[in-house]
């Protein structure tokens, strides 16, 4: 099997390439500046034949997107449409990575694939527009919604917490009224490989097992990296970040489990594996 990975130098793309190679797949990756997914002619010219194309490229700065709407939509919506159009025209199967932030978080139960999206932020709105664009192009597609990613390549919450703990003994203030499911990109990459092997199509939620608040997650990190460090809970209102975020955006992964016969490991297991891999502990 040949898999093309767009955004191969990013956090998910790096782990996906590694897992694909371990699986024995022929793997080819593209990233900026060689491939710009907002350039239709460039994508069409560079795209090789493949069994699957996985689009990991995205504008992911949630807060910056509030003041850079055009840039976020250019990549997350128009870029997704361009990749999907090229794939549909060439009959290449496409995996499009999406997010829990397409939901508003005004519920107390995990979101299923059947729930209606209602994004609160520019980032979430742009990712939902990307999903719709992929669907509209009419090719074979699989939209994989996931959440709260952390991995070896690129910035993420775990790296930020570890850095702050090492730089200062001051209390770490972390929001406690936003609940998600931190997902290790290595585990997500393994799930993506399984899904393409099963030749799945449609929309599916894939995230680690369990859920926690960002405050709980920070406490778990601190307990392993700097025992005794003080982590203080704050509210979303106190934090006052530019982009609104869903209060409860846990994804229901029962469809993924039905398709594959397994669940992803817990967020705790993902965190431990990541901390060891990065030599943070």
C-alpha positions, 0 to 999 in steps of 0.5 A: 500500500502507498500512502501520501502524507500532506503535512508530513513534518507536523506533529501528527504527520511525523508520527504517521510517517513513522507508523506507516513505514513500520507497517511496511507501507510505501510512504511519500510526504509533502509539506511547505514550502514544496507543497502548499495546499492553497495552490491548486495547480501545485497540488495537482502537479505534485500529487503522486499516485497512491492508495490513500492521501492523508491530509494532516496540513492545517492552520492550528493556532486557535487563538491566532485564527480569531484575528487571522480568519482569512489565513485559517480558512485558506488552509483549513477550508480552501486547502482541504477543498483543493486536496479533495478535488485533486484526489477525487479527480484522480480517484485517490482515497482521502483521509481528512483530519478534523477536530472536536472544536466543530462542536459547541461543548454545551452538553454533558455527554460525548459527541457522536458522529450524528451530533450537529456541529456548532463551532464557537471559534474561527478555527472550529468554523474553518475546520467544519468548512473543510469537512463540508468541502471534502464531502462536496467534492464527491470522492472516497473520503474519511473524515477523522475527528480527533482532539487535544493532540500531543506528540514529539514534533511541534508545540503542544500542551505537554511541552508547554507545561514541562517547560514552565515547570522547569523554568519556574517554581511559581504556581501553574494556572490551568483552566479547569472548566474545559474537558477534553480527551488528550490524544497521543499522536502515535496512538492516533497514527496507529488508528489511522493506519488501521482505518485505511487498511480496513478501507473505511469511508465517512466520518469517525471520531478517534481519540484516547480513552477517558477524559479530563479537564486541562487542569487534571491533565496538567496535574498528571504531567506535574506529578511525573515531571516535578512532584510537589509543583503547585497547579492552580485551577482557574476558570475560562473566564479568568483565563480570557483567551481570544478564542472561545472554546467548548466546555465539554468536547469529549468525542464518542468513539464507539463507531471507531471501536465497532469498526476496528474491534478496539479502543485507543489506549487511555490518555494516561498511557499516552502521556506516560509513553510520550514523557518517556519518549521525550525523556521528560522523566 
